Amino acid sequence: MNELEFQNILKGKGIEVSERQLKQFQKYYEILVEWNEKMNLTAITDKEDVYLKHFYDSITIAFDFDFNDQTLIDVGAGAGFPSVPLKILYPNLKITIVDSLNKRITFLNHLFKELELDNCKAVAARAEEYAKDHRESVDIVMARAVARLNILDELCLPLVKKEGYFLSLKGRQASEEVKEATKGIQLLGGEIESTHDFTLANHDDFRSNIIIKKVKETPKKYPRMFSKIKKSPL
């Protein structure tokens, strides 16, 4: 996907990408490739692949969800996906990225500065530890390609406000993951509102965006320590 295709396909979905935003995406790509030479941020470095499999893929959730004037935590974002592409398109979005690796936090803070993005924060922490002081504090929590849904639900839902949303961006095993996570999602105060299945534009990669609404408060005993979450998912 080249830049013009990127812009035109999003326009067809009702998302206008300004010239300034196009320049931000171009700069994002350049910084990503430059820093990837000294740290492992992504295996995808071809420009058209980055635009399709990172930028466009991150934005597809906005086809079914309004990000204007929201507060968002992105769990395990790595190189900034999906929250930074969304932030570029929705400047009023306030984002916090929680990632356990300090070197990624250094990259993200540099990225925020170079792209001139405000109301962005990157925190070196594990999600289950971050939740101790930030329970039910934001409108949206997102995760993309971090872990299976029956693990992510316990890491993410405690951070979401009641009536807020946990958005999970998944691949081919999404339906299987939803089945094994449904009980835990309900226990944590969530309810699966919708799933949106599609293939990436001009490509055969299957994707599924799962929208989970927080309908009641998460019991205080969650999240547990990560070792327990991993060993015995809800």
ZAMARGU-4260 file (C-alpha; in steps of 0.2 Angstrom, whole numbers, plus 5000, padded with zeros to 4 digits):
<rodrens>
0) 5000/5000/5000 | 5008/5016/4995 | 5004/5033/5002 | 4991/5038/4989 | 4982/5021/4991
5) 4983/5024/5010 | 4975/5041/5009 | 4962/5036/4996 | 4956/5020/5005 | 4954/5029/5021
10) 4944/5043/5012 | 4933/5030/5006 | 4930/5024/5024 | 4925/5042/5029 | 4942/5047/5036
15) 4951/5062/5028 | 4970/5062/5030 | 4977/5079/5029 | 4994/5084/5021 | 5001/5087/5038
20) 4995/5070/5044 | 5003/5062/5028 | 5019/5070/5033 | 5018/5063/5050 | 5015/5046/5044
25) 5030/5048/5032 | 5041/5054/5047 | 5035/5039/5058 | 5040/5027/5045 | 5057/5035/5043
30) 5060/5035/5062 | 5054/5017/5064 | 5066/5011/5051 | 5080/5021/5058 | 5078/5015/5076
35) 5074/4997/5070 | 5092/4995/5065 | 5098/4997/5083 | 5083/4989/5092 | 5070/4976/5088
40) 5054/4985/5085 | 5047/4976/5070 | 5051/4963/5057 | 5041/4973/5044 | 5052/4987/5036
45) 5047/4988/5018 | 5037/5005/5016 | 5022/4998/5008 | 5021/4984/5020 | 5022/4996/5035
50) 5008/5007/5028 | 4997/4992/5026 | 5001/4980/5040 | 5005/4993/5053 | 4997/5010/5049
55) 4982/5005/5040 | 4979/4989/5051 | 4980/5000/5067 | 4967/5012/5060 | 4954/4999/5054
60) 4946/4999/5072 | 4941/5017/5068 | 4929/5011/5055 | 4918/5005/5069 | 4923/5016/5084
65) 4924/5035/5087 | 4940/5040/5095 | 4937/5059/5096 | 4940/5067/5113 | 4944/5050/5121
70) 4957/5044/5134 | 4966/5028/5129 | 4979/5016/5136 | 4988/5005/5124 | 4995/4989/5132
75) 5011/4982/5125 | 5011/4994/5110 | 5029/4991/5106 | 5033/5003/5091 | 5017/5012/5094
80) 5004/5002/5086 | 4989/5004/5086 | 4988/5020/5097 | 5000/5032/5088 | 4992/5030/5070
85) 4976/5034/5079 | 4983/5048/5088 | 4989/5056/5072 | 4972/5055/5064 | 4963/5060/5080
90) 4973/5074/5088 | 4961/5076/5103 | 4964/5058/5108 | 4974/5057/5124 | 4985/5041/5124
95) 4996/5032/5137 | 5006/5018/5131 | 5011/5005/5144 | 5026/4994/5139 | 5038/4984/5150
100) 5053/4987/5140 | 5063/5004/5144 | 5071/5004/5126 | 5054/5005/5118 | 5048/5019/5130
105) 5064/5029/5124 | 5059/5026/5106 | 5041/5031/5109 | 5045/5047/5118 | 5057/5052/5104
110) 5043/5048/5092 | 5030/5059/5101 | 5043/5073/5101 | 5047/5072/5082 | 5029/5070/5077
115) 5024/5085/5088 | 5011/5075/5096 | 5004/5081/5113 | 4994/5073/5127 | 5005/5057/5124
120) 5013/5047/5138 | 5024/5031/5138 | 5026/5022/5154 | 5038/5008/5158 | 5027/4996/5167
125) 5018/4979/5166 | 4999/4982/5164 | 4994/4972/5179 | 5006/4983/5190 | 5000/4999/5182
130) 4982/4994/5186 | 4985/4996/5204 | 4985/5015/5203 | 4975/5017/5188 | 4960/5006/5189
135) 4945/5011/5179 | 4953/5027/5174 | 4951/5029/5155 | 4938/5027/5141 | 4947/5015/5130
140) 4960/5001/5133 | 4968/4993/5117 | 4979/4979/5113 | 4986/4972/5097 | 4996/4956/5095
145) 5001/4955/5113 | 4993/4939/5120 | 4978/4928/5119 | 4962/4936/5123 | 4959/4926/5139
150) 4975/4934/5146 | 4973/4951/5139 | 4955/4953/5146 | 4962/4952/5164 | 4976/4964/5160
155) 4965/4977/5151 | 4948/4977/5158 | 4952/4983/5175 | 4959/4999/5168 | 4943/5003/5158
160) 4930/5015/5166 | 4912/5008/5168 | 4904/5011/5151 | 4921/5012/5143 | 4928/5000/5130
165) 4942/4987/5128 | 4947/4985/5110 | 4956/4970/5105 | 4964/4968/5087 | 4966/4950/5082
170) 4970/4938/5068 | 4964/4922/5062 | 4961/4913/5079 | 4949/4927/5085 | 4933/4917/5085
175) 4942/4903/5095 | 4950/4916/5107 | 4933/4924/5110 | 4925/4907/5115 | 4939/4904/5127
180) 4938/4921/5135 | 4920/4925/5136 | 4918/4918/5154 | 4932/4928/5160 | 4927/4944/5151
185) 4910/4943/5160 | 4918/4940/5176 | 4929/4955/5174 | 4914/4966/5170 | 4914/4966/5151
190) 4902/4961/5138 | 4907/4957/5120 | 4897/4971/5110 | 4903/4966/5092 | 4916/4958/5081
195) 4922/4965/5064 | 4930/4952/5053 | 4939/4958/5037 | 4955/4956/5026 | 4968/4969/5024
200) 4966/4980/5009 | 4975/4973/4994 | 4980/4958/5004 | 4974/4941/5011 | 4978/4944/5029
205) 4963/4940/5040 | 4959/4952/5054 | 4946/4953/5068 | 4942/4969/5078 | 4933/4964/5095
210) 4924/4978/5104 | 4920/4974/5122 | 4910/4986/5133 | 4913/4988/5152 | 4896/4986/5159
215) 4901/4984/5178 | 4916/4987/5189 | 4930/4974/5189 | 4931/4965/5206 | 4945/4972/5216
220) 4955/4955/5216 | 4959/4957/5198 | 4971/4959/5190 | 4981/4945/5198 | 5000/4943/5196
225) 5005/4939/5178 | 5012/4922/5182 | 4994/4917/5189 | 4985/4925/5174 | 4996/4915/5162
230) 4995/4899/5172 | 4976/4900/5175 | 4967/4911/5163 | 4949/4915/5169
</rodrens>
